[in-house]
Amino acid sequence: MIVPIGWYLILAAALFSIGLVGVLVRRNIIIMFMCIELMLNSVNLTLVAFSRMHGNLDGQVLSFFVIVVAAAEVTVGLALIVNLFKLRGTTDADSVDALRA
């Protein structure tokens, strides 16, 4: 059974929308960070779906590079969040106005 391309795109749009709403509504930096990762994964799903539809590997290769950049973003972002929590004692985005001690 072959799944139509539209279903992948609808799923990717739903995931991206959930991530966008999470970034805009939530104030916890960790939750916002996870929502950004959700949006990146929805873009990866779209790239792989279009790559499969066109029968080439360009989208899958680009998706691999997006995953590598996302992994680097996770390491730097989580280090910043941990240091911010050590300095301020909270991960609330509204209570952080500057990254100075």
Chimera marker file (.cmm) of the C-alpha trace (Angstrom):
<marker_set name="trace">
<marker id="1" x="0.000" y="0.000" z="0.000" r="1" g="1" b="0" radius="0.5"/>
<marker id="2" x="1.431" y="3.378" z="-1.036" r="1" g="1" b="0" radius="0.5"/>
<marker id="3" x="0.735" y="6.418" z="1.111" r="1" g="1" b="0" radius="0.5"/>
<marker id="4" x="-0.094" y="9.536" z="-0.957" r="1" g="1" b="0" radius="0.5"/>
<marker id="5" x="2.270" y="12.507" z="-0.751" r="1" g="1" b="0" radius="0.5"/>
<marker id="6" x="-0.533" y="14.741" z="0.515" r="1" g="1" b="0" radius="0.5"/>
<marker id="7" x="-0.754" y="12.825" z="3.772" r="1" g="1" b="0" radius="0.5"/>
<marker id="8" x="2.910" y="13.450" z="4.491" r="1" g="1" b="0" radius="0.5"/>
<marker id="9" x="2.461" y="17.134" z="3.743" r="1" g="1" b="0" radius="0.5"/>
<marker id="10" x="-0.626" y="17.379" z="5.960" r="1" g="1" b="0" radius="0.5"/>
<marker id="11" x="1.276" y="15.690" z="8.795" r="1" g="1" b="0" radius="0.5"/>
<marker id="12" x="4.249" y="18.020" z="8.281" r="1" g="1" b="0" radius="0.5"/>
<marker id="13" x="1.958" y="21.063" z="8.263" r="1" g="1" b="0" radius="0.5"/>
<marker id="14" x="0.279" y="19.882" z="11.475" r="1" g="1" b="0" radius="0.5"/>
<marker id="15" x="3.639" y="19.315" z="13.176" r="1" g="1" b="0" radius="0.5"/>
<marker id="16" x="4.914" y="22.703" z="12.034" r="1" g="1" b="0" radius="0.5"/>
<marker id="17" x="1.728" y="24.387" z="13.272" r="1" g="1" b="0" radius="0.5"/>
<marker id="18" x="2.001" y="22.709" z="16.675" r="1" g="1" b="0" radius="0.5"/>
<marker id="19" x="5.618" y="23.825" z="16.927" r="1" g="1" b="0" radius="0.5"/>
<marker id="20" x="4.794" y="27.388" z="15.874" r="1" g="1" b="0" radius="0.5"/>
<marker id="21" x="1.961" y="27.665" z="18.391" r="1" g="1" b="0" radius="0.5"/>
<marker id="22" x="4.252" y="26.242" z="21.069" r="1" g="1" b="0" radius="0.5"/>
<marker id="23" x="6.938" y="28.838" z="20.365" r="1" g="1" b="0" radius="0.5"/>
<marker id="24" x="4.446" y="31.696" z="20.345" r="1" g="1" b="0" radius="0.5"/>
<marker id="25" x="2.359" y="30.665" z="23.365" r="1" g="1" b="0" radius="0.5"/>
<marker id="26" x="4.698" y="28.955" z="25.817" r="1" g="1" b="0" radius="0.5"/>
<marker id="27" x="7.133" y="30.920" z="27.973" r="1" g="1" b="0" radius="0.5"/>
<marker id="28" x="9.399" y="28.098" z="29.166" r="1" g="1" b="0" radius="0.5"/>
<marker id="29" x="12.627" y="28.170" z="27.171" r="1" g="1" b="0" radius="0.5"/>
<marker id="30" x="12.972" y="24.367" z="27.158" r="1" g="1" b="0" radius="0.5"/>
<marker id="31" x="9.461" y="23.934" z="25.736" r="1" g="1" b="0" radius="0.5"/>
<marker id="32" x="10.180" y="26.617" z="23.133" r="1" g="1" b="0" radius="0.5"/>
<marker id="33" x="13.387" y="24.803" z="22.231" r="1" g="1" b="0" radius="0.5"/>
<marker id="34" x="11.523" y="21.509" z="21.767" r="1" g="1" b="0" radius="0.5"/>
<marker id="35" x="8.952" y="23.265" z="19.576" r="1" g="1" b="0" radius="0.5"/>
<marker id="36" x="11.722" y="24.617" z="17.345" r="1" g="1" b="0" radius="0.5"/>
<marker id="37" x="13.053" y="21.065" z="16.998" r="1" g="1" b="0" radius="0.5"/>
<marker id="38" x="9.531" y="19.905" z="16.106" r="1" g="1" b="0" radius="0.5"/>
<marker id="39" x="9.379" y="22.521" z="13.352" r="1" g="1" b="0" radius="0.5"/>
<marker id="40" x="12.773" y="21.394" z="12.012" r="1" g="1" b="0" radius="0.5"/>
<marker id="41" x="11.572" y="17.786" z="11.946" r="1" g="1" b="0" radius="0.5"/>
<marker id="42" x="8.445" y="18.765" z="10.046" r="1" g="1" b="0" radius="0.5"/>
<marker id="43" x="10.626" y="20.464" z="7.432" r="1" g="1" b="0" radius="0.5"/>
<marker id="44" x="12.704" y="17.271" z="7.227" r="1" g="1" b="0" radius="0.5"/>
<marker id="45" x="9.541" y="15.261" z="6.651" r="1" g="1" b="0" radius="0.5"/>
<marker id="46" x="8.572" y="17.599" z="3.820" r="1" g="1" b="0" radius="0.5"/>
<marker id="47" x="12.023" y="17.357" z="2.233" r="1" g="1" b="0" radius="0.5"/>
<marker id="48" x="12.001" y="13.567" z="2.342" r="1" g="1" b="0" radius="0.5"/>
<marker id="49" x="8.429" y="13.389" z="1.002" r="1" g="1" b="0" radius="0.5"/>
<marker id="50" x="9.234" y="15.596" z="-1.981" r="1" g="1" b="0" radius="0.5"/>
<marker id="51" x="12.465" y="13.687" z="-2.541" r="1" g="1" b="0" radius="0.5"/>
<marker id="52" x="10.501" y="10.449" z="-2.684" r="1" g="1" b="0" radius="0.5"/>
<marker id="53" x="7.913" y="11.991" z="-4.989" r="1" g="1" b="0" radius="0.5"/>
<marker id="54" x="10.526" y="13.175" z="-7.490" r="1" g="1" b="0" radius="0.5"/>
<marker id="55" x="12.590" y="9.991" z="-7.244" r="1" g="1" b="0" radius="0.5"/>
<marker id="56" x="15.939" y="11.569" z="-6.362" r="1" g="1" b="0" radius="0.5"/>
<marker id="57" x="17.998" y="11.790" z="-3.199" r="1" g="1" b="0" radius="0.5"/>
<marker id="58" x="18.548" y="15.551" z="-3.075" r="1" g="1" b="0" radius="0.5"/>
<marker id="59" x="15.907" y="16.158" z="-0.410" r="1" g="1" b="0" radius="0.5"/>
<marker id="60" x="17.177" y="13.305" z="1.732" r="1" g="1" b="0" radius="0.5"/>
<marker id="61" x="20.734" y="14.613" z="1.601" r="1" g="1" b="0" radius="0.5"/>
<marker id="62" x="19.534" y="18.102" z="2.510" r="1" g="1" b="0" radius="0.5"/>
<marker id="63" x="17.473" y="16.597" z="5.325" r="1" g="1" b="0" radius="0.5"/>
<marker id="64" x="20.608" y="14.892" z="6.649" r="1" g="1" b="0" radius="0.5"/>
<marker id="65" x="22.414" y="18.249" z="6.762" r="1" g="1" b="0" radius="0.5"/>
<marker id="66" x="19.447" y="19.827" z="8.563" r="1" g="1" b="0" radius="0.5"/>
<marker id="67" x="19.653" y="17.046" z="11.166" r="1" g="1" b="0" radius="0.5"/>
<marker id="68" x="23.393" y="17.710" z="11.631" r="1" g="1" b="0" radius="0.5"/>
<marker id="69" x="22.786" y="21.443" z="12.099" r="1" g="1" b="0" radius="0.5"/>
<marker id="70" x="19.930" y="20.686" z="14.510" r="1" g="1" b="0" radius="0.5"/>
<marker id="71" x="22.240" y="18.454" z="16.576" r="1" g="1" b="0" radius="0.5"/>
<marker id="72" x="24.777" y="21.269" z="16.814" r="1" g="1" b="0" radius="0.5"/>
<marker id="73" x="21.978" y="23.667" z="17.745" r="1" g="1" b="0" radius="0.5"/>
<marker id="74" x="20.835" y="21.337" z="20.510" r="1" g="1" b="0" radius="0.5"/>
<marker id="75" x="24.273" y="21.185" z="22.105" r="1" g="1" b="0" radius="0.5"/>
<marker id="76" x="24.793" y="24.947" z="22.061" r="1" g="1" b="0" radius="0.5"/>
<marker id="77" x="21.190" y="25.741" z="23.010" r="1" g="1" b="0" radius="0.5"/>
<marker id="78" x="21.059" y="23.362" z="25.949" r="1" g="1" b="0" radius="0.5"/>
<marker id="79" x="24.399" y="24.665" z="27.229" r="1" g="1" b="0" radius="0.5"/>
<marker id="80" x="22.992" y="28.197" z="27.139" r="1" g="1" b="0" radius="0.5"/>
<marker id="81" x="19.802" y="27.103" z="28.888" r="1" g="1" b="0" radius="0.5"/>
<marker id="82" x="21.737" y="25.299" z="31.642" r="1" g="1" b="0" radius="0.5"/>
<marker id="83" x="23.948" y="28.349" z="32.218" r="1" g="1" b="0" radius="0.5"/>
<marker id="84" x="20.915" y="30.608" z="32.221" r="1" g="1" b="0" radius="0.5"/>
<marker id="85" x="19.256" y="28.394" z="34.811" r="1" g="1" b="0" radius="0.5"/>
<marker id="86" x="22.389" y="28.521" z="36.965" r="1" g="1" b="0" radius="0.5"/>
<marker id="87" x="22.469" y="32.322" z="36.805" r="1" g="1" b="0" radius="0.5"/>
<marker id="88" x="18.758" y="33.155" z="37.105" r="1" g="1" b="0" radius="0.5"/>
<marker id="89" x="17.234" y="30.060" z="38.701" r="1" g="1" b="0" radius="0.5"/>
<marker id="90" x="14.451" y="29.923" z="36.123" r="1" g="1" b="0" radius="0.5"/>
<marker id="91" x="13.861" y="29.000" z="32.499" r="1" g="1" b="0" radius="0.5"/>
<marker id="92" x="10.999" y="31.433" z="32.022" r="1" g="1" b="0" radius="0.5"/>
<marker id="93" x="11.536" y="33.527" z="28.889" r="1" g="1" b="0" radius="0.5"/>
<marker id="94" x="9.752" y="36.567" z="30.323" r="1" g="1" b="0" radius="0.5"/>
<marker id="95" x="12.036" y="36.818" z="33.357" r="1" g="1" b="0" radius="0.5"/>
<marker id="96" x="15.176" y="36.891" z="31.224" r="1" g="1" b="0" radius="0.5"/>
<marker id="97" x="15.740" y="40.305" z="29.702" r="1" g="1" b="0" radius="0.5"/>
<marker id="98" x="19.478" y="40.133" z="29.070" r="1" g="1" b="0" radius="0.5"/>
<marker id="99" x="22.222" y="37.533" z="29.126" r="1" g="1" b="0" radius="0.5"/>
<marker id="100" x="24.442" y="39.423" z="31.522" r="1" g="1" b="0" radius="0.5"/>
<marker id="101" x="25.192" y="38.571" z="35.143" r="1" g="1" b="0" radius="0.5"/>
<link id1="1" id2="2" r="1" g="1" b="0" radius="0.2"/>
<link id1="2" id2="3" r="1" g="1" b="0" radius="0.2"/>
<link id1="3" id2="4" r="1" g="1" b="0" radius="0.2"/>
<link id1="4" id2="5" r="1" g="1" b="0" radius="0.2"/>
<link id1="5" id2="6" r="1" g="1" b="0" radius="0.2"/>
<link id1="6" id2="7" r="1" g="1" b="0" radius="0.2"/>
<link id1="7" id2="8" r="1" g="1" b="0" radius="0.2"/>
<link id1="8" id2="9" r="1" g="1" b="0" radius="0.2"/>
<link id1="9" id2="10" r="1" g="1" b="0" radius="0.2"/>
<link id1="10" id2="11" r="1" g="1" b="0" radius="0.2"/>
<link id1="11" id2="12" r="1" g="1" b="0" radius="0.2"/>
<link id1="12" id2="13" r="1" g="1" b="0" radius="0.2"/>
<link id1="13" id2="14" r="1" g="1" b="0" radius="0.2"/>
<link id1="14" id2="15" r="1" g="1" b="0" radius="0.2"/>
<link id1="15" id2="16" r="1" g="1" b="0" radius="0.2"/>
<link id1="16" id2="17" r="1" g="1" b="0" radius="0.2"/>
<link id1="17" id2="18" r="1" g="1" b="0" radius="0.2"/>
<link id1="18" id2="19" r="1" g="1" b="0" radius="0.2"/>
<link id1="19" id2="20" r="1" g="1" b="0" radius="0.2"/>
<link id1="20" id2="21" r="1" g="1" b="0" radius="0.2"/>
<link id1="21" id2="22" r="1" g="1" b="0" radius="0.2"/>
<link id1="22" id2="23" r="1" g="1" b="0" radius="0.2"/>
<link id1="23" id2="24" r="1" g="1" b="0" radius="0.2"/>
<link id1="24" id2="25" r="1" g="1" b="0" radius="0.2"/>
<link id1="25" id2="26" r="1" g="1" b="0" radius="0.2"/>
<link id1="26" id2="27" r="1" g="1" b="0" radius="0.2"/>
<link id1="27" id2="28" r="1" g="1" b="0" radius="0.2"/>
<link id1="28" id2="29" r="1" g="1" b="0" radius="0.2"/>
<link id1="29" id2="30" r="1" g="1" b="0" radius="0.2"/>
<link id1="30" id2="31" r="1" g="1" b="0" radius="0.2"/>
<link id1="31" id2="32" r="1" g="1" b="0" radius="0.2"/>
<link id1="32" id2="33" r="1" g="1" b="0" radius="0.2"/>
<link id1="33" id2="34" r="1" g="1" b="0" radius="0.2"/>
<link id1="34" id2="35" r="1" g="1" b="0" radius="0.2"/>
<link id1="35" id2="36" r="1" g="1" b="0" radius="0.2"/>
<link id1="36" id2="37" r="1" g="1" b="0" radius="0.2"/>
<link id1="37" id2="38" r="1" g="1" b="0" radius="0.2"/>
<link id1="38" id2="39" r="1" g="1" b="0" radius="0.2"/>
<link id1="39" id2="40" r="1" g="1" b="0" radius="0.2"/>
<link id1="40" id2="41" r="1" g="1" b="0" radius="0.2"/>
<link id1="41" id2="42" r="1" g="1" b="0" radius="0.2"/>
<link id1="42" id2="43" r="1" g="1" b="0" radius="0.2"/>
<link id1="43" id2="44" r="1" g="1" b="0" radius="0.2"/>
<link id1="44" id2="45" r="1" g="1" b="0" radius="0.2"/>
<link id1="45" id2="46" r="1" g="1" b="0" radius="0.2"/>
<link id1="46" id2="47" r="1" g="1" b="0" radius="0.2"/>
<link id1="47" id2="48" r="1" g="1" b="0" radius="0.2"/>
<link id1="48" id2="49" r="1" g="1" b="0" radius="0.2"/>
<link id1="49" id2="50" r="1" g="1" b="0" radius="0.2"/>
<link id1="50" id2="51" r="1" g="1" b="0" radius="0.2"/>
<link id1="51" id2="52" r="1" g="1" b="0" radius="0.2"/>
<link id1="52" id2="53" r="1" g="1" b="0" radius="0.2"/>
<link id1="53" id2="54" r="1" g="1" b="0" radius="0.2"/>
<link id1="54" id2="55" r="1" g="1" b="0" radius="0.2"/>
<link id1="55" id2="56" r="1" g="1" b="0" radius="0.2"/>
<link id1="56" id2="57" r="1" g="1" b="0" radius="0.2"/>
<link id1="57" id2="58" r="1" g="1" b="0" radius="0.2"/>
<link id1="58" id2="59" r="1" g="1" b="0" radius="0.2"/>
<link id1="59" id2="60" r="1" g="1" b="0" radius="0.2"/>
<link id1="60" id2="61" r="1" g="1" b="0" radius="0.2"/>
<link id1="61" id2="62" r="1" g="1" b="0" radius="0.2"/>
<link id1="62" id2="63" r="1" g="1" b="0" radius="0.2"/>
<link id1="63" id2="64" r="1" g="1" b="0" radius="0.2"/>
<link id1="64" id2="65" r="1" g="1" b="0" radius="0.2"/>
<link id1="65" id2="66" r="1" g="1" b="0" radius="0.2"/>
<link id1="66" id2="67" r="1" g="1" b="0" radius="0.2"/>
<link id1="67" id2="68" r="1" g="1" b="0" radius="0.2"/>
<link id1="68" id2="69" r="1" g="1" b="0" radius="0.2"/>
<link id1="69" id2="70" r="1" g="1" b="0" radius="0.2"/>
<link id1="70" id2="71" r="1" g="1" b="0" radius="0.2"/>
<link id1="71" id2="72" r="1" g="1" b="0" radius="0.2"/>
<link id1="72" id2="73" r="1" g="1" b="0" radius="0.2"/>
<link id1="73" id2="74" r="1" g="1" b="0" radius="0.2"/>
<link id1="74" id2="75" r="1" g="1" b="0" radius="0.2"/>
<link id1="75" id2="76" r="1" g="1" b="0" radius="0.2"/>
<link id1="76" id2="77" r="1" g="1" b="0" radius="0.2"/>
<link id1="77" id2="78" r="1" g="1" b="0" radius="0.2"/>
<link id1="78" id2="79" r="1" g="1" b="0" radius="0.2"/>
<link id1="79" id2="80" r="1" g="1" b="0" radius="0.2"/>
<link id1="80" id2="81" r="1" g="1" b="0" radius="0.2"/>
<link id1="81" id2="82" r="1" g="1" b="0" radius="0.2"/>
<link id1="82" id2="83" r="1" g="1" b="0" radius="0.2"/>
<link id1="83" id2="84" r="1" g="1" b="0" radius="0.2"/>
<link id1="84" id2="85" r="1" g="1" b="0" radius="0.2"/>
<link id1="85" id2="86" r="1" g="1" b="0" radius="0.2"/>
<link id1="86" id2="87" r="1" g="1" b="0" radius="0.2"/>
<link id1="87" id2="88" r="1" g="1" b="0" radius="0.2"/>
<link id1="88" id2="89" r="1" g="1" b="0" radius="0.2"/>
<link id1="89" id2="90" r="1" g="1" b="0" radius="0.2"/>
<link id1="90" id2="91" r="1" g="1" b="0" radius="0.2"/>
<link id1="91" id2="92" r="1" g="1" b="0" radius="0.2"/>
<link id1="92" id2="93" r="1" g="1" b="0" radius="0.2"/>
<link id1="93" id2="94" r="1" g="1" b="0" radius="0.2"/>
<link id1="94" id2="95" r="1" g="1" b="0" radius="0.2"/>
<link id1="95" id2="96" r="1" g="1" b="0" radius="0.2"/>
<link id1="96" id2="97" r="1" g="1" b="0" radius="0.2"/>
<link id1="97" id2="98" r="1" g="1" b="0" radius="0.2"/>
<link id1="98" id2="99" r="1" g="1" b="0" radius="0.2"/>
<link id1="99" id2="100" r="1" g="1" b="0" radius="0.2"/>
<link id1="100" id2="101" r="1" g="1" b="0" radius="0.2"/>
</marker_set>
